[in-house]
Amino acid sequence: MKEIILAKYGEIALKGDNRRTFEDILVRNIKRRLKKLGSFSCDRRQSTVYIEPVSENISVDEAVEEVVKIFGIGAVQRCAVFPKDFGVVENNLDYLDDVLLGAKSFKVEAKRSDKSFPLKSPDIQQKLGDAVIDRFPHLKVDVHEPEVTVRLEIRDNGAYLSAKRITGQGGLPVGSSGKALLMLSGGIDSPVAGYMMAKRGLIVDCIHYISPPYTSDRARLKVEKLCEEMTEYCGDIRFFCVPFTEIQEKLRDNCPEEFFTVIMRRLMVKIANKICEREGYGAIITGESLAQVASQTLAAIECTNEAARFPVFRPVIGMDKIEITETARRIGTFETSIMPYEDCCTVFTPKHPRTKPKLNDILEAEGLADFDRMVDEAVEKTTVKRFRFGEKTVFLD
């Protein structure tokens, strides 16, 4: 019995004349992700990618676990493929044992893409439902809220039987919308922001600011570990590490304390501007959530925006902490984010930050030091690493 994976299109199915471009990127991403497991063929038909193991001894379970993390896929089905003969299908219902033996209710869905097949979809559903009950007499039919849905699809090249359908990530394939630079802190929010923009088809690379000796090597390694974890969904990530100590000390010595955080974020954005321009990024991504902290009030965000020369995407801005945390747990970054190693955003934190700063006041305070020169120097001293999907590194004890 041949077993394959059907990756059903998500939003790609709605695309028009440029749909083929999205499909090409999706197939490339699928092959890249599954490469570590062995060789697979990927054929596109009827808004579905047919993923078939070519190498021997490939674990289909492991392949499914990888495919469901790929953006652009709406649903994943693990199927057995039979000739287009209902009798053959009926005689191989043992394929469903591991799912249906422990279930209490089911329903059947049938789809007949090959209109030459003699049975119409309602007839297929009736006959398959009867056959399932004969083999699994403990099951009850529940067409509204079944525990398991048995699916039989009659397609051009075979009959596909499945009882396992997993919801995919949806969105668009990574690489179909350009690339952007994520301002990655060590907190919970920014990895979630990167995940959400990768879901919109962006290649997401990361920029992080370090302030030794005020921040430790473990703080940097923590953020590098977040990069590694994000590759599970975002693919390969370039990591720009910016030395920020001199800028923060200059800020401390020259500017009013109440403006420290807003000016610091503006300087971070200015550095990100230059790297975006040099490396060809089209946008900056942040994990800001409106009014979550003093530096994320509407007035503070307005002051930060003024320093940006590229669009600034804030995908979690309307989410509360509970929603962001739930997403972080689901994508596997939460436990790393809560490790107790502080990043540079906690250095010289003002006791009473101005929550409604005025841009003129910020510009005046920022002008008290020669930050433009220091921004250029920080960019020149920035180091770059690349984190590749599938290459695991243990950074922290």
Secondary structure, 3 states (H helix, E strand, C coil): CEEEEEEEECHHHHCCCCHHHHHHHHHHHHHHHHHHHCCEEEEEECCEEEEEECCCCCCHHHHHHHHCCCCCEEEEEEEEEECCCHHHHHCCHHHHHHHHCCCCEEEEEEEECCCCCCCCHHHHHHHHHHHHHHHCCCCEECCCCCCEEEEEEEECCEEEEEEEEEECCCCECCCCCCEEEEECCCCCHHHHHHHHHHCECCEEEEEEEECCCCCCHHHHHHHHHHHHHHHHHHCCEEEEEEECHHHHHHHHHHCCHHHHHHHHHHHHHHHHHHHHHHHCCCCEECCCCCCCCHHHCHHHHHHHHCCCCCCEECCCCCCCHHHHHHHHHHHCCHHHHCCCCCCHHHCCCCCCCCCCCCHHHHHHHHCCCCHHHHHHHHHHHCEEEEECCCCCCCCCC
